[in-house]
Amino acid sequence: MRVQQVVSLFALSAAMGCYVMQPVAGQPLPLGSNVSVAINDAGRAALGGTIGPEIDAIEGRLIQKDSAEYVLSVTLVRLLRGGEQ
């Protein structure tokens, strides 16, 4: 590989960043947190009319919450069969 290609690969990998998914486990989530919500069968049935029936997970930033619901600014929807929107 040429030096320019190696430098480009290094810069790309450094720009990607790292993150860790971990369960909430009763801890309060601060607003602005990046979250990933796994959707079960009941969630797919409830969200099917607005987002679609093939949802596996929703990722986004937490912008509002109360005791009954979370409001996310959605950045990614993962589908059951491997696609993303």
N, C-alpha and C positions, 0 to 999 in steps of 0.2 A: 504494500500500500504506500501511496505517496504521503508525504508529511501533511499536506493540505487535507487529505481525506481523514487521516487520523485525528487531526485537530477538529475537524467538523464533527466527527463521531463523538469525541470527548465533549465538545460544547453542547451537542444535542442531548447526551445523557445527563449532563449537569443541569440542563434547563428543565428536565422532566420532573425532578423533585421526588420526594418520598413521602408516603403517608401510611398510617396504620389504621385498620378498622378494628374497633373494639366494642363490645356490648355496653349499653348504657348502665345496666345493673343498678338502677335506682338513683343514680347521680343526676342532678338537674342539668339539663343542657343549656348553656348560655346562648342567647340570640346571636346569630352570625356564625354558629358552628356549621361545619360541613357534615352532612349526615347521609347515610344510606339506609333506606327502609326496605326490608324484605317483605314481600307481599305474599300472603297465604291465600288459600282458596276462597275464604270469605271476603278478603280484601279484593281479590280479582272480580268476584261477583258484584261487589259494591262499586268498584271503579270502572267496570267494563263498559258502561255507557258513556263515560267521559274520556277515558284514556285508552281503553281497549282490553280485551279479555286475556291477552297473552303476556301480561306484566309479570316479571320476576322480581324486580327491585326498582326503586326510584332513588336517585341521588340528587342532592341539592343543598342549599343553604337555608338554615332555620331562620325565618324572618318574623314569626309570631307564634306564640303558644299559650295555651291555657290548660285547665284540668282535663278537657275533653278532646282537644285536637292540636295538631301541629300544622303550621302553614309553611310550606317550602317554596323557595324560588328554585324550580326544577332545572337541573343542568343536564340530566341524563335519565333515560328510561331504558332499563335492560329487559329484554324479552326472554320468554321461556326457552325458545329454540336458538338462543345465542345472538340474536340481532340487538342492535341498539338504536335508539332514536334520540 
